[in-house]
Amino acid sequence: MKTRFRPGDYSLSPLPAILLLAALSPACLLAQQMRGKVKSDSLPVYRQMSADSEQTGTLKRDDVVTINISITNDEGSWCGVSSIDPPAKLGYLLCNGLQRQLPAGAASGNYAAPQIDSGHMSADSRPTARAQQAWALAASALITELNHEGHDTLAGVAVNAHSQQCTRTSLMKWWDIHSREDLLRSLQWLEDGGHRKDFSHVGEHVSQIDEQQFKQIVAHLDPQTAHSFEVARRYYTQLGNTSLIGWDYARYISLCRWGYTAGFLSEDEAWARILPAARILQGSFGSWRELGDNYLIGRQFWSLQQTRIDGEAMHAADQRLLDNPSSPWNRIPWPLDLQ
């Protein structure tokens, strides 16, 4: 049974799960737009991720290739590589034979990564109209709805010593947040890419391979990682540059609300972060329904286990917000001016 204070059901520690994959067994880490330079005099390339498979060629020192994917199996870490000009798939080689590098001028990922406007981040910033605040809180309504908290106040609960301690306990359990500094690092992680970075890195590759290749990849992965890959393959092209902005920034707003309740942020500091995040969400979607759909996809990508535990309850919360005339999604117009 879900307790009143469960912020972590919709979050993850600041260290993204996909970036931890290299430590899992087996594991996979995708690197979009990554290149590698051959470090040894010669480096064999194989048809499959095994030295027992057919050798398709040999690279020489200082050759540069595009790294499409990296997978760790019992033989080591394998990189799927392609030539650069003209681009053509070469096969697989052991990654330790390459020195990784980004192309000159390349970004670290082709994902939508809007940033909070630093001009709105100072403690001196003041919230604007109450209606704009209500809109911003409604952007995290899926979380407060499932947790049976209030939609119309910053904390969503009565702020007292008990609620402060409960919220701090939840933040420690689910986000590994023990202090104001930890909270700020988590917020920065969400600004810098959050799960949308991982989703786009995975989706960029798996959306371009055929079903047989995809099955070969997920066969080497643990259930959680395989599930994340399947979600990215299903939705990456559909979402486009929007990626998982709804998932990341709805949780950003929730983290600010919990940070206030926990005593890590002042009310002014919380609003100074929440309102710019709300503008990012409004500019990325066309309706509350679109925001909710994006959040639900992000939640699936985040956790197979949590999806199994209460995924149906989360979908039901989404439907209540859409159907109930008194819900904030029906009381507050999506196109409300937030500037």
LINJO-V546827 format. One line per field, one symbol per residue. ss: DSSP state (H for helix, E for strand, C for the rest). psi: psi as a letter, one per 20 degrees, with the letter a starting at -180 (. if undefined). A space follows every 10 residues. Layout:
ss=???
psi=???
This chain:
ss=CCCCCCHHHH CCCCCCCHHH HHHCCCEEEC CCCEEEEECC CEEEEECCCC CCCCEEEEEE CCCEEEEEEE EEECCEEEEE EEEECCEEEE EEEEHHHEEE EECCCCCCCC CCCCCCCHHH CCCCCCCCCH HHHHHHHHCC HHHHHHCCCC CCCCCCCCCC HHHHHHHHHH HHHHHCCCCH HHHHHHHHHH HHCHHHHHHH HHHHHHCCCC HHHHHHHHCC CCHHHHHHHH HHHHHHHHHH HHCCHHHHHH HHHHHHHHHH HHCCCCHHHH HHHHHHHHHH HHHHCCCHHH HHHHHHHHHH HHCHHHHHHH HHHHHHHHHH HHHCCCCHHH HCCCCCCCC
psi=pprhnlhiik aqqhoqghii hiirorrqpq npjqrqpphr hqoqpqhrmp iirppiapqr pjqprpohqp ppahiapppp qqrgoqppph bqrphiiqoq qqqpjqriqm qomqqpoiij iqiiqqqcqh hhghgghhik hhghghjlrq ijqghirpoa hghggggggg hgghikoirg ggghhghhgg hihbihgggh gghhgiiirr hggghhghhi qrgggggggh gghhighghb ihclgggghh hggghgghhg hijiqrgggg hhhgghhhhg ghiirirhgg ggggghghhg hgogghghgk hhhghhgghg hhhohiqhhh hopgjpoj.
